[in-house]
Amino acid sequence: MAVGCPLGLNTTVTSGIISAVNREVTTSDGSKYIVMQTDAAINSGNSGGALVNSKGEVIGINTLKLSGEGVEGIGFAIPISSTEDITSQLITHNKVLRPYIGIEGITVDENMAKQYKIVEGVYVRKVEDFTAAQKSGLKVGDVITEVDGKKVKTVDEINEIKNTKNIGDKVTLKIYRDKNYQTIELTLEEQP
């Protein structure tokens, strides 16, 4: 059962089945989620509500739905086990603590790399003041090609690696600067 307040209707409950677990979906803004798929109606206003099993146990947090012509009944919930760290942080710190690098980046694909005579990776478009990126010596114009030995080509790939770390952890960035590769060590800080 999906609980929520869709369309301003208070305390609405819909029911359905779980048709998939550990399904990876990508939203229109490029964010990736590992979710449970349900055909219980999930509409605007259900997000953040509970997905409950027949025993009354909360098994997920209603998150999003696929929509479009000919699409019905495909909703998604984040598994409750994925929320335990966030819940613990909210109880302890009254906020969620996330690791932060402090850059804005642009994907450099094969065509762009050839055009600008650089390498594929993430071009650093901006370095925020007083951040881990600035303290590590990262500069505008650098191209990040690896994080902790894993090749990266998008900001999302950097974030996927970063989000497995904790504040205070060190990460190693392989960058391309002035036609040479360099390695920079960076200590992740708390996202402001």
Secondary structure, 3 states (H helix, E strand, C coil): CEEECHHHCCCEEECCCEEEEEEEEECCCCCEEEEEEECCCCCCCCCCCEEECCCCCEEEEEEEECCCCCCCCCEEEEEHHHHHHHHHHHHHHCCCCCEECCEEEEEECHHHHHHHCCCCEEEEEEECCCCHHHHHCCCCCCEEEEECCEECCCHHHHHHHHCCCCCCCEEEEEEEECCEEEEEEEECEECC
